[in-house]
Amino acid sequence: MQAKNIAVIGSGRIGRAWAIVFAKSGSNVKIHDASKEMLAGAIPSIRDSLQDFASFGLLEESVDTIVSRITACESLADALADADLVQENIAEVVDAKRALFIELDRLTKPDALLASSTSGLPASAFTQDIEGRARCLVAHPVNPPSLVPLVELCGAPWTAPETIERARAIYEQAGQKPVTVNREISGFLLNRLQGALLDEALSLYEQGYASAADLDTVIRDGLAMRWSFMGPFETIDLNAPGGVADYAARYGGTYRAIASGRKPFDWPADTLGKLDAERRAALPRDQIEERSRWRDRRLMALLAHRRDVEDGEA
Ligand SMILES: NC(=O)c1ccc[n+]([C@@H]2O[C@H](COP(=O)([O-])OP(=O)(O)OC[C@H]3O[C@@H](n4cnc5c(N)ncnc54)[C@H](O)[C@@H]3O)[C@@H](O)[C@H]2O)c1
């Protein structure tokens, strides 16, 4: 199912990346921002990103064709008028989202889906008093959604099951990989998993078991090699000849012993200060922006590689 018309509200990092996702997959995109300056910068910055996509062979059409599907709208009502799906990407402030969702409900067609990119707010926190709340959901992306396909779909208790089904089909058609979070939970899935890993990495760092650089190496050159194409369950299923049950029989005791010695970790300021000093020595603050662009180019190369491998397997 393709959504013909998409409204992207909020044109910061995430909004711009969503505009790329939808325009690249053939939808018309209207993008709006409360800040005229941000809105004016959106299409030039999207064009620059798309040039990078083109240089990695990731576009099936010209940059001009894709950009021609995107319109910057100074008026919220104009952006929403014909939308089949609204992707909200404004600041992570619950009152601002609540006020905006009232407007989204008022200014859109009754069957339009209203999705929030929120990283941490459940849909129930900002859609409760809305008449059309059955069509509201969270569609939580990873930064940037144009390069990392996962999107977590999570409804409030009053979200209609068909809202999730329709959203799944739309994001899939747009080239994303939607997963459904069956009921609301703080952090959804990705940030809970990332949080568990960060707690342990920081705790090991605090206790002096390894440097920050070596802990990054453990993930980059160890766990993440497999994780870039399979999840932790499939990983352990292949790590014992009898699969996951065999793995649990062999190594479950070790993991239970590790877990029983683990204390809750509360992100102490001195540990974070030490980590920050180590990271700033490796990457001065004024080089973070450039390194982020490098990260995006690496993600593009990885996407191109994955596409080639998947084409070869098809
Ligand atoms: N940055 C990330 O890594 C990331 C990842 C996943 C989800 N998110 C979520 O996406 C959303 C946007 O994050 P971001 O990093 O793009 O923020 P950002 O600060 O880069 O952009 C937010 C934009 O929203 C605009 N805005 C604020 N209030 C508005 C309103 N009422 N109407 C229209 N525009 C408004 C601002 O002018 C700004 O341009 C947040 O909810 C965030 O939690 C962020």
The ligand as an SDF file (V2000), in Angstrom:
LIG
                    3D

 44 48  0  0  0  0  0  0  0  0999 V2000
   17.5620   12.8120   16.6020 N   0  0  0  0  0  0  0  0  0  0  0  0
   17.3820   11.5180   16.8110 C   0  0  0  0  0  0  0  0  0  0  0  0
   18.3320   10.7490   16.9460 O   0  0  0  0  0  0  0  0  0  0  0  0
   15.9780   10.9590   16.8490 C   0  0  0  0  0  0  0  0  0  0  0  0
   15.7910    9.5890   16.5740 C   0  0  0  0  0  0  0  0  0  0  0  0
   14.4870    9.0740   16.5730 C   0  0  0  0  0  0  0  0  0  0  0  0
   13.4090    9.9130   16.8670 C   0  0  0  0  0  0  0  0  0  0  0  0
   13.6400   11.2330   17.1420 N   0  0  0  0  0  0  0  0  0  0  0  0
   12.4720   12.0850   17.4500 C   0  0  0  0  0  0  0  0  0  0  0  0
   12.1410   12.8570   16.3090 O   0  0  0  0  0  0  0  0  0  0  0  0
   11.6110   14.1160   16.7210 C   0  0  0  0  0  0  0  0  0  0  0  0
   12.4070   15.2380   16.0820 C   0  0  0  0  0  0  0  0  0  0  0  0
   13.7600   15.1350   16.4680 O   0  0  0  0  0  0  0  0  0  0  0  0
   14.9350   15.9010   15.6600 P   0  0  0  0  0  0  0  0  0  0  0  0
   16.2100   15.3210   16.1390 O   0  0  0  0  0  0  0  0  0  0  0  0
   14.6250   15.9430   14.2150 O   0  0  0  0  0  0  0  0  0  0  0  0
   14.7570   17.3900   16.2770 O   0  0  0  0  0  0  0  0  0  0  0  0
   15.2320   18.7760   15.6430 P   0  0  0  0  0  0  0  0  0  0  0  0
   15.4070   19.6960   16.7950 O   0  0  0  0  0  0  0  0  0  0  0  0
   16.3760   18.5610   14.6950 O   0  0  0  0  0  0  0  0  0  0  0  0
   13.9690   19.2530   14.7670 O   0  0  0  0  0  0  0  0  0  0  0  0
   12.7310   19.6140   15.3160 C   0  0  0  0  0  0  0  0  0  0  0  0
   12.0850   20.6240   14.3600 C   0  0  0  0  0  0  0  0  0  0  0  0
   10.7210   20.7940   14.7390 O   0  0  0  0  0  0  0  0  0  0  0  0
   10.4050   22.1830   14.5640 C   0  0  0  0  0  0  0  0  0  0  0  0
    9.2360   22.4490   15.4020 N   0  0  0  0  0  0  0  0  0  0  0  0
    9.1780   22.5660   16.7450 C   0  0  0  0  0  0  0  0  0  0  0  0
    7.8940   22.7660   17.1480 N   0  0  0  0  0  0  0  0  0  0  0  0
    7.1330   22.7670   16.0120 C   0  0  0  0  0  0  0  0  0  0  0  0
    5.7320   22.8770   15.7630 C   0  0  0  0  0  0  0  0  0  0  0  0
    4.8470   23.0370   16.7570 N   0  0  0  0  0  0  0  0  0  0  0  0
    5.3170   22.8130   14.4840 N   0  0  0  0  0  0  0  0  0  0  0  0
    6.1690   22.6420   13.4650 C   0  0  0  0  0  0  0  0  0  0  0  0
    7.5130   22.5280   13.6410 N   0  0  0  0  0  0  0  0  0  0  0  0
    7.9680   22.5740   14.9120 C   0  0  0  0  0  0  0  0  0  0  0  0
   11.6580   22.9240   14.9710 C   0  0  0  0  0  0  0  0  0  0  0  0
   11.6930   24.2220   14.4070 O   0  0  0  0  0  0  0  0  0  0  0  0
   12.7460   21.9990   14.3960 C   0  0  0  0  0  0  0  0  0  0  0  0
   13.0990   22.3700   13.0690 O   0  0  0  0  0  0  0  0  0  0  0  0
   11.6360   14.1060   18.2570 C   0  0  0  0  0  0  0  0  0  0  0  0
   10.3820   13.7110   18.7610 O   0  0  0  0  0  0  0  0  0  0  0  0
   12.6970   13.0680   18.5660 C   0  0  0  0  0  0  0  0  0  0  0  0
   12.4870   12.4570   19.8210 O   0  0  0  0  0  0  0  0  0  0  0  0
   14.8870   11.7800   17.1280 C   0  0  0  0  0  0  0  0  0  0  0  0
  1  2  1  0
  2  3  2  0
  2  4  1  0
  4  5  1  0
  4 44  2  0
  5  6  2  0
  6  7  1  0
  7  8  2  0
  8  9  1  0
  8 44  1  0
  9 10  1  0
  9 42  1  0
 10 11  1  0
 11 12  1  0
 11 40  1  0
 12 13  1  0
 13 14  1  0
 14 15  2  0
 14 16  1  0
 14 17  1  0
 17 18  1  0
 18 19  2  0
 18 20  1  0
 18 21  1  0
 21 22  1  0
 22 23  1  0
 23 24  1  0
 23 38  1  0
 24 25  1  0
 25 26  1  0
 25 36  1  0
 26 27  1  0
 26 35  1  0
 27 28  2  0
 28 29  1  0
 29 30  1  0
 29 35  2  0
 30 31  1  0
 30 32  2  0
 32 33  1  0
 33 34  2  0
 34 35  1  0
 36 37  1  0
 36 38  1  0
 38 39  1  0
 40 41  1  0
 40 42  1  0
 42 43  1  0
M  CHG  2   8   1  16  -1
M  END
$$$$
